[in-house]
Amino acid sequence: MSKSIIWVHGDCLSPNSPAFEDYPDAPAIWVWDDALLAEWQISLKRIAFIYESLLELSVVIRRGDVATEVIAFAKEHGATKVVTIDSPSPRFAMICNSIEKEKSLEVEIFEVNPFFDYDGFIDLKRFSRYWKVAEKHVYE
């Protein structure tokens, strides 16, 4: 059986995520994405919310390039698999591709049911912008 780690990102901050349920003993990592923080200019309020959510998880917190840190963490734990949850973020696919370039690592991505069905553009930089679109569909 392959040894696995869990990569936690902004779209899977729940302790009840399928990754934690299927791999309860796997070490987990969160990486503060320096490039994303700079590009999206994420507010201190949102950073604090994410940090408080992370405190409820058994997760190692790092900072830097996400793929580089996840690969290093996997190597430190002798893992051959990185387990994570799907994300609509355009950066997600790029990060997964970078991890998979490391030939010794496989990426397993759990699909989750979306909060609501919508195939238009949603600005993910601010929760309020996301919620403005989401609430129209959630309360139908």
N, C-alpha and C positions, 0 to 999 in steps of 0.2 A: 504494500500500500504506500502511495506517495505521501510525503510529508507536505503539509500545506500551511500557508499563512493567509490572513484575511487583510485585504486592503479596504479600509474604511474611507469614504469620501463624503462630500456634502449631500449626496443623495441617498446615503444609507447610514444615517446616524442612530438608527433604532437598535436597541439590544435584542429585539425580536426579529431581526432581519434573517432571511433564509441562510445567509452565510454563517451567522453565529449559531443558528439552530442545527445546521448540518455539520458544522465543524466546531463543536463547543470547546474543544481543547486546543484549537489552533491559536497561535499568537497573532495579535492584530496590530496594524500600524495605521496611523493617520499622518499625512504630510501636509503642513501648511505650504501651499503652492505659492512660492514667491512671485512667479510670473503672473499668476491669476490675481493675486492680491493687488499687484501694481496696476495691471491692466483694467480690472473692474473697479478699483478704488473702493473696496468693500469697507463698509462702515465699522467703526469700533463696536457699535451695538450688535451688529451681526456676528462679528468675531467673538464677542463675549458669549452670545447665544450658542455658537458652535462649540466654544470651549466648555461651557457648562454642560452641553450634551455629551461631549467627550468624557467628562468626568464620571458619567454614569456607565461608561463602557470600560472594559479591561483592554486598554489600547496604549501602545507606545506612541508618543507624539514627537514628530520630527519636523524639520523645516528645510525647504530647498526645492530641488527639481524632483517632482513626484516619482517619475519612473526610476531615476537613479537611486532614490532612497528606498523604494519598494524592492528593487533588485538587491540592494545591499542587505536589507532586512531579511529577505528570503535566503540569501547566502549565509547570513549569520545563524539562521535556524535550520540550515541544511534542507530547505524546502525545495520542492520541484514544481509546486503549484501555487498560484496566487488566486485566491477566491475573492470575488467582489460582486457588487450589485450593479445592474445596468444603469446608465445615466443618459439623459438627453443632451448633456453638455458636449459641445463639439470637441473639447479637449480630451474627453474620456476615451474616444477611439484612438486618438494620437498617443495617449499614455499607454493604453493596452498594447498597441502596436510596438511601442518602444520596449515594453516589458517582454513581449514575445520574441523580439529580436535576440534576446538572451536565450540561446538555444536550449539551455537546461531548464527553462521555465515554461509552464503551461498556464494559461489564464482561463479560469472557469468563471463565467458570468451568469449570475442568477437573474432571471427576468422577474419583475414584480408587476402586479397589476397597477396600472396607472391610477392616480387619484381621480382622474376624469379623462374621458376620451376627447382629444382635440388634436387636429393635425395642422393648425396654423402656427404662426410665429408667436413665441412667448419670450419676452425679455427676462432672462434668468438672473440678471445682475442685481435686481432688487425684488425682495419678496412681495412688496406692495404691488408692483407691476404684474407679477405672476398672479397674485391673488385677485387682482382686478379682473383678469380673464377667467380664472378658475371659478370664482364664486358664481358666475353666471351659469356655469354648467353643473356645479355641485348642488345648488339649490333649485334646480329645475323641477 
